[in-house]
């Protein structure tokens, strides 16, 4: 391991290399739309892989609707939980 790097950083490198473009787009857009700092990228990627293509499309398309449905921005779910809980289905 490189001095000064956490072991989790190495996992981040592995996942970043294998992520699909649609996941990268979702992950960036989700945090931009909700104005929250990106977090839990690996967990989010793992959940993303379990979704069907239709669910992935719904997840992406409904981010804005989800953001607008929140009473307070601090109630926003982490991206991994948004996907896991299927909060994109209205």
C-alpha positions as CSV (number, residue, x, y, z in Angstrom):
1,X,0.0,0.0,0.0
2,X,1.2,3.5,-0.8
3,X,2.1,5.5,2.4
4,X,-0.6,8.0,3.2
5,X,-3.4,6.2,1.3
6,X,-6.2,4.4,3.0
7,X,-7.0,0.9,1.9
8,X,-10.5,2.2,0.9
9,X,-8.8,4.5,-1.6
10,X,-7.5,1.4,-3.5
11,X,-11.1,0.0,-3.6
12,X,-12.2,3.4,-5.0
13,X,-9.6,3.1,-7.8
14,X,-10.9,-0.4,-8.7
15,X,-14.5,0.6,-8.8
16,X,-13.8,3.8,-10.7
17,X,-12.1,1.8,-13.5
18,X,-15.1,-0.6,-13.8
19,X,-18.0,1.9,-13.5
20,X,-20.3,2.3,-16.5
21,X,-20.8,5.7,-18.0
22,X,-24.5,5.6,-17.0
23,X,-23.5,5.1,-13.4
24,X,-21.0,7.9,-13.5
25,X,-23.7,10.2,-15.0
26,X,-26.2,9.2,-12.3
27,X,-23.8,9.6,-9.4
28,X,-22.7,13.0,-10.5
29,X,-26.2,14.2,-11.3
30,X,-27.7,12.9,-8.1
31,X,-25.3,14.9,-6.0
32,X,-25.6,18.0,-8.2
33,X,-29.4,18.0,-8.2
34,X,-29.6,17.5,-4.4
35,X,-26.7,19.8,-3.7
36,X,-25.0,17.4,-1.4
37,X,-21.4,16.2,-1.3
38,X,-20.7,12.9,-3.1
39,X,-20.3,9.9,-0.7
40,X,-20.6,6.1,-0.6
41,X,-19.6,5.7,-4.2
42,X,-18.7,2.0,-3.8
43,X,-22.0,1.1,-2.1
44,X,-23.9,3.0,-4.7
45,X,-22.1,1.2,-7.5
46,X,-22.9,-2.1,-5.9
47,X,-26.6,-1.3,-5.6
48,X,-26.6,0.1,-9.2
49,X,-25.4,-3.2,-10.5
50,X,-28.5,-5.0,-9.1
51,X,-31.0,-2.7,-10.9
52,X,-32.6,-3.6,-14.2
53,X,-32.1,-1.2,-17.1
54,X,-35.6,0.1,-16.6
55,X,-35.0,0.8,-12.9
56,X,-31.7,2.6,-13.8
57,X,-33.5,4.8,-16.3
58,X,-36.3,5.6,-13.7
59,X,-33.6,6.3,-11.1
60,X,-31.9,8.8,-13.3
61,X,-35.1,10.4,-14.7
62,X,-36.7,10.9,-11.2
63,X,-33.8,12.5,-9.3
64,X,-35.3,16.0,-9.8
65,X,-38.8,14.9,-8.8
66,X,-37.3,13.2,-5.7
67,X,-35.3,16.4,-4.8
68,X,-38.4,18.5,-5.2
69,X,-40.4,16.2,-3.0
70,X,-38.1,16.7,0.0
71,X,-39.4,19.1,2.7
72,X,-35.8,19.8,3.8
73,X,-32.6,19.2,1.8
74,X,-31.0,17.6,4.8
75,X,-33.5,14.8,4.5
76,X,-32.0,13.7,1.2
77,X,-31.0,10.0,1.2
78,X,-27.5,8.9,0.3
79,X,-27.4,7.8,-3.4
80,X,-27.0,4.2,-2.4
81,X,-30.1,4.3,-0.2
82,X,-32.1,6.2,-2.9
83,X,-31.4,3.2,-5.2
84,X,-31.7,0.5,-2.6
85,X,-35.0,1.8,-1.3
86,X,-36.2,2.5,-4.9
87,X,-37.1,6.0,-3.9
88,X,-37.3,6.8,-7.6
89,X,-40.6,4.9,-8.0
90,X,-43.5,7.4,-7.5
